[in-house]
């Protein structure tokens, strides 16, 4: 706000924008007077408007009440204006203080205060350092975590390897335990057998000792005493020495027998142990071979499965590839059927033409006979128009034959191209089949070309025969020359008919 905002108030009516000051009591009085004048103007206008109504000469009590109300309203408005003036003064004072401060600051020749900016910059630098440190710590933590993960992975791999080795060792120990149990069972059986043998040997020894004791008891000792030369001490010594020798001998024999027995048993035991060790080694080798064979079988099974899958896939792929080729082959077969039908139709036409030719030859012969005076005059029924029509139709037939040959060549070229495409895209088995089909198609094409050539030769012979017939008809005027020409033409026609028959036979043989 400006300084004059508190002094200026609403403009007075009739003053054309003049502003009344409210800062003094005189101004307030002027404002109130102006408002009273505004209120009195409509009251002065009212009696002019109500001129028709009869005037009341005496003022009523209602006018006094209205005056009191207006005074009260004026007082209230005065109080409101005064409060507003106070408030505006306070605001003006505050604004004046601010303006004075700003002007004082502008008047003082001071430089820019960089302390606050430097402080803010230092704070920002500190924050940046803290953030960089935190980032470095986070990067270190990330690197540490990555290294820890790698260490854990290495430990995991090592522990997995160690666990696998332990599993293998456990499997080996289980196998050795089983082998030890087997050897223990065998050794226990051997020990039991040896104990039984010892018991048998001890029983045999006891029986032998008992038998010896019984023999000693049963042996009667005859003592002859010579009274004169009786030396009992020597006799007893001799007997004792004899029996001691016998006992020593028996003991030595028994010791030798037991030693030999034990040596034999030890040798057998060593042999059995060697056989056991060799059996164990063979068992281990066989188990290893079994494992190797099992692994090979598994690998072969997997390879077989993969090969079967590849076979199925290749079959599916080639079946998909062969579908359009099969459709093309079917189309070609249909075309072949159409061509065969056309060939049959042409053969039927050729037969008809042969029949016509034979009829013409017969008529020529009849004409010759008439000329010679052999035949009856009633059998003279030769029609020159038919011969001329046959002669005229021959070039159109040649054109048809040429068109058919061109179509056959185009069909053959298309078949060869399609077969080459199938050979490139098909597998070896399918290629063999395609080659066989190609050979059959080429053979059929060769046969058809041969047939077309033979038809050409036939038609040429027909032309010659028709020309000969026309020449014979033209030579009917002359007597001797005509007879000679007709005979030559008949001979040529007969030779041509024979050649045609031979060609038909060869065609039938080739088709078979």
C-alpha positions as CSV (number, residue, x, y, z in Angstrom):
1,X,0.0,0.0,0.0
2,X,1.0,3.6,-0.6
3,X,1.2,6.3,2.1
4,X,-2.0,8.0,1.1
5,X,-4.0,4.8,1.4
6,X,-5.0,5.6,5.0
7,X,-5.9,9.2,4.3
8,X,-8.0,8.5,1.2
9,X,-11.5,7.1,1.5
10,X,-14.6,6.9,-0.7
11,X,-15.2,9.9,-3.0
12,X,-18.0,12.3,-2.1
13,X,-21.0,12.5,-4.6
14,X,-20.8,15.6,-6.7
15,X,-17.1,16.0,-6.1
16,X,-16.1,14.1,-9.3
17,X,-13.7,11.7,-7.8
18,X,-12.5,14.0,-5.0
19,X,-11.3,12.1,-2.0
20,X,-12.4,13.2,1.5
21,X,-9.8,12.8,4.3
22,X,-10.9,10.9,7.4
23,X,-7.7,11.7,9.4
24,X,-9.4,14.6,11.3
25,X,-12.8,15.2,12.9
26,X,-13.7,17.9,10.4
27,X,-13.3,15.4,7.6
28,X,-15.6,13.0,9.5
29,X,-18.2,15.7,10.0
30,X,-18.1,16.5,6.3
31,X,-18.6,12.8,5.5
32,X,-21.5,12.5,7.8
33,X,-23.1,15.6,6.4
34,X,-22.7,14.3,2.9
35,X,-24.4,11.0,4.0
36,X,-27.3,13.0,5.7
37,X,-27.7,15.0,2.5
38,X,-27.9,11.7,0.5
39,X,-30.6,10.4,2.9
40,X,-32.6,13.7,2.8
41,X,-32.6,13.9,-1.0
42,X,-35.0,10.8,-1.4
43,X,-37.1,12.2,1.4
44,X,-37.5,15.5,-0.5
45,X,-38.3,13.7,-3.7
46,X,-41.0,11.6,-1.9
47,X,-43.4,14.4,-1.4
48,X,-43.1,15.4,-5.0
49,X,-44.0,11.9,-6.0
50,X,-46.9,11.7,-3.6
51,X,-48.5,15.0,-4.5
52,X,-51.7,13.3,-5.2
53,X,-52.0,11.9,-1.7
54,X,-53.4,14.3,0.9
55,X,-50.7,15.7,3.3
56,X,-50.7,15.2,7.1
57,X,-50.3,18.7,8.6
58,X,-49.0,17.5,12.0
59,X,-45.8,15.4,12.4
60,X,-46.4,11.9,13.9
61,X,-44.5,9.9,16.5
62,X,-43.2,7.6,13.8
63,X,-40.9,10.3,12.5
64,X,-39.3,10.6,16.0
65,X,-38.6,6.8,16.1
66,X,-37.1,6.9,12.6
67,X,-34.9,9.8,13.6
68,X,-33.7,7.9,16.6
69,X,-33.0,4.8,14.5
70,X,-31.0,6.8,12.0
71,X,-29.0,8.4,14.8
72,X,-28.2,5.0,16.2
73,X,-27.2,3.8,12.8
74,X,-25.0,6.8,12.3
75,X,-23.4,6.2,15.7
76,X,-22.7,2.5,14.8
77,X,-21.2,3.6,11.5
78,X,-19.1,6.1,13.3
79,X,-17.8,3.5,15.7
80,X,-17.0,1.2,12.7
81,X,-15.2,3.9,10.9
82,X,-13.2,4.8,13.9
83,X,-12.1,1.2,14.4
84,X,-11.3,1.0,10.7
85,X,-9.2,4.1,11.0
86,X,-7.2,2.7,13.9
87,X,-6.5,-0.5,12.1
88,X,-5.4,1.3,9.0
89,X,-3.2,3.6,11.0
90,X,-1.5,0.6,12.6
91,X,-1.0,-1.0,9.2
92,X,0.4,2.2,7.8
93,X,2.8,2.5,10.7
94,X,4.1,-1.1,10.1
95,X,4.4,-0.5,6.4
96,X,6.2,2.8,7.1
97,X,8.7,1.0,9.3
98,X,9.4,-1.6,6.7
99,X,9.9,1.2,4.1
100,X,12.2,3.0,6.4
101,X,14.2,-0.1,7.0
102,X,14.5,-0.8,3.3
103,X,15.6,2.8,2.6
104,X,18.1,2.6,5.4
105,X,19.6,-0.6,4.0
106,X,19.8,0.9,0.5
107,X,21.5,4.1,1.8
108,X,24.2,2.1,3.7
109,X,27.1,1.4,1.2
110,X,27.6,-2.3,2.1
111,X,28.7,-5.2,-0.1
112,X,26.8,-8.4,-0.6
113,X,26.7,-10.7,2.4
114,X,28.3,-13.9,1.3
115,X,28.4,-15.5,4.7
116,X,24.9,-17.1,4.4
117,X,25.6,-18.4,0.9
118,X,29.0,-19.8,2.0
119,X,27.3,-21.4,5.0
120,X,24.7,-23.0,2.8
121,X,27.4,-24.0,0.4
122,X,29.4,-25.6,3.2
123,X,26.3,-27.4,4.4
124,X,25.7,-28.7,0.9
125,X,29.4,-29.8,0.6
126,X,29.1,-31.6,3.8
127,X,25.9,-33.3,2.6
128,X,27.7,-34.2,-0.7
129,X,30.6,-35.7,1.3
130,X,28.2,-37.7,3.5
131,X,26.3,-38.9,0.4
132,X,29.6,-39.9,-1.3
133,X,30.8,-41.7,1.8
134,X,27.4,-43.5,2.0
135,X,27.7,-44.4,-1.7
136,X,31.3,-45.7,-1.2
137,X,30.1,-47.7,1.8
138,X,27.2,-49.1,-0.3
139,X,29.6,-50.0,-3.1
140,X,32.0,-51.7,-0.6
141,X,29.0,-53.6,0.8
142,X,28.0,-54.6,-2.7
143,X,31.5,-55.7,-3.6
144,X,31.8,-57.6,-0.3
145,X,28.4,-59.2,-0.9
146,X,29.5,-60.2,-4.5
147,X,32.8,-61.6,-3.1
148,X,30.9,-63.4,-0.4
149,X,28.5,-64.9,-2.9
150,X,31.4,-66.1,-5.0
151,X,33.1,-67.6,-1.9
152,X,29.9,-69.2,-1.0
153,X,29.5,-70.6,-4.5
154,X,33.0,-71.9,-4.5
155,X,32.4,-73.4,-1.0
156,X,29.1,-74.9,-2.3
157,X,30.9,-76.4,-5.3
158,X,33.7,-77.8,-3.1
159,X,31.2,-79.1,-0.6
160,X,29.1,-80.7,-3.3
161,X,32.3,-82.3,-4.7
162,X,33.3,-83.4,-1.2
163,X,29.8,-84.8,-0.6
164,X,30.0,-86.7,-3.9
165,X,33.4,-88.1,-3.0
166,X,32.0,-89.0,0.4
167,X,29.1,-90.7,-1.2
168,X,31.5,-92.6,-3.4
169,X,33.6,-93.5,-0.4
170,X,30.5,-94.6,1.4
171,X,29.5,-96.8,-1.5
172,X,33.0,-98.3,-1.6
173,X,32.9,-98.9,2.2
174,X,29.5,-100.5,1.9
175,X,30.9,-102.8,-0.8
176,X,34.0,-103.5,1.3
177,X,31.7,-104.2,4.2
178,X,29.7,-106.6,2.1
179,X,32.9,-108.3,0.9
180,X,34.2,-108.5,4.5
181,X,31.0,-110.0,5.6
182,X,31.2,-112.6,2.9
183,X,34.9,-113.3,3.7
184,X,34.0,-113.5,7.4
185,X,31.3,-116.0,6.7
186,X,33.7,-118.1,4.6
187,X,36.4,-117.9,7.4
188,X,33.8,-118.8,10.0
189,X,32.8,-121.8,8.0
190,X,36.5,-122.8,7.6
191,X,37.1,-122.3,11.3
192,X,34.2,-124.6,12.1
193,X,35.5,-127.1,9.7
194,X,39.0,-127.0,11.3
195,X,37.4,-127.3,14.7
196,X,35.5,-130.4,13.6
197,X,38.8,-131.8,12.1
198,X,40.6,-131.1,15.4
199,X,37.8,-132.8,17.4
200,X,38.0,-135.7,15.0
201,X,41.8,-135.9,15.3
202,X,41.6,-135.6,19.1
203,X,39.0,-138.3,19.2
204,X,41.2,-140.5,17.0
205,X,44.2,-139.8,19.2
206,X,42.3,-140.7,22.3
207,X,41.1,-143.9,20.7
208,X,44.6,-144.8,19.7
209,X,46.0,-143.9,23.2
210,X,43.2,-146.0,24.8
211,X,44.0,-148.9,22.4
212,X,47.7,-148.6,23.3
213,X,46.9,-148.6,27.0
214,X,44.7,-151.6,26.6
215,X,47.4,-153.4,24.7
216,X,49.9,-152.5,27.4
217,X,47.5,-153.8,30.0
218,X,46.7,-157.0,28.1
219,X,50.4,-157.7,27.5
220,X,51.4,-160.3,30.0
221,X,54.8,-159.8,31.4
222,X,56.6,-163.1,32.2
223,X,59.2,-162.5,34.7
224,X,61.7,-165.3,35.1
225,X,63.7,-164.9,38.1
226,X,67.0,-166.5,38.4
227,X,67.9,-166.7,41.8
228,X,71.5,-166.7,41.3
229,X,71.9,-163.9,38.7
230,X,69.0,-161.6,39.6
231,X,69.6,-157.9,38.9
232,X,66.3,-156.1,39.2
233,X,67.6,-152.6,38.9
234,X,69.2,-153.3,35.5
235,X,66.1,-155.0,34.3
236,X,63.9,-152.1,35.4
237,X,66.3,-149.6,33.8
238,X,66.2,-151.5,30.5
239,X,62.5,-151.7,30.5
240,X,62.2,-148.1,31.4
241,X,64.6,-147.1,28.7
242,X,62.8,-149.3,26.2
243,X,59.4,-147.7,27.0
244,X,60.9,-144.2,27.1
245,X,62.3,-144.8,23.6
246,X,58.9,-146.1,22.4
247,X,57.1,-143.1,24.0
248,X,59.6,-140.7,22.4
249,X,59.2,-142.4,19.1
250,X,55.4,-142.2,19.4
251,X,55.6,-138.5,20.4
252,X,57.9,-137.8,17.4
253,X,55.5,-139.6,15.1
254,X,52.5,-137.7,16.5
255,X,54.4,-134.3,16.3
256,X,55.4,-135.1,12.7
257,X,51.9,-136.1,11.8
258,X,50.4,-132.9,13.4
259,X,53.1,-130.7,11.7
260,X,52.4,-132.2,8.3
261,X,48.6,-131.8,8.9
262,X,49.0,-128.2,10.0
263,X,51.3,-127.4,7.0
264,X,48.8,-128.9,4.6
265,X,46.1,-126.8,6.3
266,X,48.2,-123.7,6.1
267,X,48.9,-124.3,2.4
268,X,45.2,-124.9,1.8
269,X,44.4,-121.7,3.7
270,X,46.9,-119.7,1.7
271,X,45.5,-121.1,-1.5
272,X,42.0,-120.3,-0.4
273,X,43.1,-116.7,0.6
274,X,44.7,-116.3,-2.8
275,X,41.6,-117.6,-4.5
276,X,39.5,-115.2,-2.4
277,X,41.7,-112.2,-3.3
278,X,41.6,-113.1,-7.0
279,X,37.8,-113.6,-6.7
280,X,37.5,-110.2,-5.0
281,X,39.6,-108.5,-7.7
282,X,37.5,-110.3,-10.4
283,X,34.4,-109.2,-8.6
284,X,35.6,-105.6,-8.6
285,X,36.5,-105.7,-12.2
286,X,33.1,-107.2,-13.1
287,X,31.3,-104.5,-11.0
288,X,33.3,-101.8,-12.8
289,X,32.5,-103.4,-16.2
290,X,28.8,-103.6,-15.1
291,X,28.8,-99.9,-14.2
292,X,30.5,-99.0,-17.5
293,X,28.1,-101.2,-19.4
294,X,25.1,-99.6,-17.6
295,X,26.4,-96.1,-18.5
296,X,26.9,-97.2,-22.1
297,X,23.4,-98.6,-22.2
298,X,22.0,-95.4,-20.8
299,X,23.9,-93.3,-23.3
300,X,22.8,-95.6,-26.1
301,X,19.1,-95.4,-24.9
302,X,19.4,-91.6,-24.9
303,X,21.0,-91.6,-28.3
304,X,18.3,-94.0,-29.6
305,X,15.6,-91.7,-28.2
306,X,17.2,-88.6,-29.7
307,X,17.6,-90.4,-33.1
308,X,13.9,-91.5,-33.0
309,X,12.8,-88.0,-32.2
310,X,15.0,-86.7,-35.1
311,X,13.5,-89.4,-37.4
312,X,10.0,-88.4,-36.4
313,X,10.8,-84.7,-36.9
314,X,12.4,-85.4,-40.3
315,X,9.4,-87.5,-41.3
316,X,7.1,-84.7,-40.3
317,X,9.2,-82.1,-42.1
318,X,9.5,-84.2,-45.3
319,X,5.8,-85.1,-45.2
320,X,5.0,-81.4,-45.0
321,X,7.4,-80.7,-47.9
322,X,6.1,-83.6,-49.9
323,X,2.5,-82.6,-49.6
324,X,2.7,-79.9,-52.3
325,X,4.9,-82.2,-54.4
326,X,2.2,-84.9,-54.1
327,X,-0.4,-82.5,-55.2
328,X,1.8,-81.6,-58.2
329,X,2.2,-85.3,-58.9
330,X,-1.5,-85.9,-58.8
331,X,-2.0,-83.0,-61.2
332,X,0.6,-84.5,-63.5
333,X,-1.1,-87.9,-63.2
334,X,-4.4,-86.3,-64.1
335,X,-2.7,-84.6,-67.1
336,X,-1.2,-88.0,-68.1
337,X,-4.7,-89.6,-67.9
338,X,-6.0,-86.8,-70.1
339,X,-3.1,-87.3,-72.5
340,X,-3.7,-91.0,-72.6
341,X,-7.3,-90.3,-73.4
342,X,-6.3,-88.0,-76.2
343,X,-3.9,-90.6,-77.5
344,X,-6.6,-93.2,-77.5
345,X,-9.0,-90.9,-79.3
346,X,-6.3,-90.2,-81.8
347,X,-5.7,-93.9,-82.2
348,X,-9.4,-94.4,-82.8
349,X,-9.4,-91.6,-85.4
350,X,-6.4,-93.3,-87.0
351,X,-8.3,-96.5,-87.1
352,X,-11.2,-94.8,-88.7
353,X,-8.9,-93.2,-91.2
354,X,-7.4,-96.6,-91.9
355,X,-10.9,-98.0,-92.5
356,X,-11.6,-95.1,-94.9
357,X,-8.2,-95.8,-96.6
358,X,-9.1,-99.4,-97.0
359,X,-12.4,-98.5,-98.5
360,X,-10.8,-96.1,-100.9
361,X,-8.3,-98.8,-101.9
362,X,-11.1,-101.2,-102.5
363,X,-13.0,-98.5,-104.6
364,X,-9.8,-97.8,-106.5
365,X,-9.4,-101.5,-107.2
366,X,-13.0,-101.6,-108.4
367,X,-12.4,-98.6,-110.6
368,X,-9.3,-100.4,-112.0
369,X,-11.4,-103.5,-112.6
370,X,-14.0,-101.4,-114.4
371,X,-11.4,-99.7,-116.5
372,X,-10.0,-103.1,-117.4
373,X,-13.6,-104.4,-118.1
374,X,-13.5,-107.0,-115.4
375,X,-16.0,-105.7,-112.9
376,X,-19.7,-105.1,-113.5
377,X,-20.8,-101.6,-114.5
378,X,-23.2,-101.6,-111.4
379,X,-20.2,-101.7,-108.9
380,X,-18.9,-98.4,-110.1
381,X,-19.6,-96.3,-107.0
382,X,-16.5,-94.2,-106.4
383,X,-17.0,-90.8,-104.9
384,X,-14.4,-88.2,-105.8
385,X,-15.8,-85.8,-103.2
386,X,-14.8,-88.1,-100.3
387,X,-11.3,-88.4,-101.7
388,X,-11.0,-84.7,-102.1
389,X,-12.3,-84.1,-98.6
390,X,-9.8,-86.5,-97.2
391,X,-7.1,-84.8,-99.1
392,X,-8.2,-81.4,-97.8
393,X,-8.4,-82.5,-94.2
394,X,-4.9,-83.8,-94.1
395,X,-3.1,-80.5,-93.4
396,X,-5.4,-79.7,-90.5
397,X,-4.6,-83.1,-89.0
398,X,-0.9,-82.4,-89.4
399,X,-1.3,-79.1,-87.5
400,X,-3.2,-80.9,-84.7
401,X,-0.4,-83.5,-84.5
402,X,2.2,-80.8,-84.3
403,X,0.2,-78.9,-81.5
404,X,0.0,-82.2,-79.6
405,X,3.7,-82.8,-79.9
406,X,4.4,-79.2,-78.6
407,X,2.0,-79.8,-75.6
408,X,3.7,-83.1,-74.8
409,X,7.1,-81.5,-74.9
410,X,6.0,-78.7,-72.5
411,X,4.5,-81.3,-70.1
412,X,7.7,-83.3,-70.2
413,X,9.8,-80.1,-69.4
414,X,7.5,-79.3,-66.5
415,X,7.8,-82.8,-65.2
416,X,11.6,-82.8,-65.4
417,X,11.7,-79.4,-63.5
418,X,9.4,-80.7,-60.8
419,X,11.4,-83.9,-60.5
420,X,14.7,-81.9,-60.2
421,X,13.1,-79.8,-57.4
422,X,11.9,-82.9,-55.6
423,X,15.3,-84.5,-55.8
424,X,16.9,-81.4,-54.3
425,X,14.5,-81.1,-51.4
426,X,13.7,-84.8,-50.7
427,X,15.8,-87.2,-48.5
428,X,17.9,-90.1,-50.2
429,X,15.0,-92.6,-50.1
430,X,12.6,-90.1,-51.6
431,X,15.2,-89.1,-54.1
432,X,15.4,-92.8,-55.3
433,X,11.7,-92.9,-55.6
434,X,11.7,-89.6,-57.5
435,X,14.4,-90.9,-59.9
436,X,12.4,-94.0,-60.5
437,X,9.3,-91.9,-61.3
438,X,11.4,-89.7,-63.5
439,X,12.6,-92.7,-65.4
440,X,9.1,-93.9,-65.9
441,X,7.9,-90.5,-67.0
442,X,10.8,-90.2,-69.5
443,X,10.0,-93.7,-70.8
444,X,6.4,-92.7,-71.2
445,X,7.4,-89.5,-72.9
446,X,9.7,-91.4,-75.3
447,X,6.9,-93.8,-76.1
448,X,4.5,-90.9,-76.8
449,X,7.0,-89.2,-79.0
450,X,7.6,-92.4,-80.9
451,X,3.8,-92.8,-81.3
452,X,3.6,-89.2,-82.6
453,X,6.4,-89.8,-85.1
454,X,4.6,-93.0,-86.3
455,X,1.4,-91.1,-86.6
456,X,3.2,-88.5,-88.8
457,X,4.5,-91.3,-91.0
458,X,1.1,-92.8,-91.2
459,X,-0.5,-89.5,-92.2
460,X,2.3,-88.9,-94.7
461,X,1.5,-92.4,-96.2
462,X,-2.2,-91.4,-96.2
463,X,-1.3,-88.2,-98.1
464,X,0.6,-90.2,-100.6
465,X,-2.2,-92.7,-100.9
466,X,-4.8,-89.8,-101.4
467,X,-2.5,-88.2,-103.9
468,X,-2.1,-91.5,-105.7
469,X,-5.9,-91.9,-105.7
470,X,-6.4,-88.4,-107.1
471,X,-3.8,-89.1,-109.7
472,X,-5.5,-92.4,-110.6
473,X,-8.8,-90.6,-110.9
474,X,-7.3,-87.9,-113.1
475,X,-5.6,-90.6,-115.3
476,X,-8.9,-92.3,-115.8
477,X,-9.2,-90.6,-119.3
478,X,-6.1,-92.5,-120.6
479,X,-6.5,-96.2,-120.9
480,X,-3.1,-97.8,-120.7
481,X,-1.2,-95.3,-118.6
482,X,-4.0,-95.2,-116.1
483,X,-4.0,-98.9,-115.6
484,X,-0.2,-98.9,-114.9
485,X,-0.4,-96.0,-112.5
486,X,-3.3,-97.6,-110.6
487,X,-1.4,-100.8,-110.2
488,X,1.6,-98.9,-108.9
489,X,-0.6,-96.9,-106.4
490,X,-2.3,-100.1,-105.2
491,X,1.1,-101.7,-104.6
492,X,2.3,-98.7,-102.7
493,X,-0.9,-98.6,-100.6
494,X,-0.6,-102.3,-99.8
495,X,3.0,-101.8,-98.8
496,X,2.0,-98.8,-96.6
497,X,-0.8,-100.8,-95.0
498,X,1.7,-103.6,-94.2
499,X,4.2,-101.1,-92.7
500,X,1.3,-99.5,-90.6
501,X,0.4,-103.0,-89.3
502,X,4.0,-103.6,-88.3
503,X,4.2,-100.3,-86.6
504,X,1.0,-101.0,-84.6
505,X,2.5,-104.3,-83.5
506,X,5.7,-102.7,-82.3
507,X,3.7,-100.0,-80.5
508,X,1.7,-102.6,-78.7
509,X,4.9,-104.5,-77.7
510,X,6.5,-101.3,-76.4
511,X,3.4,-100.3,-74.4
512,X,3.3,-103.8,-72.9
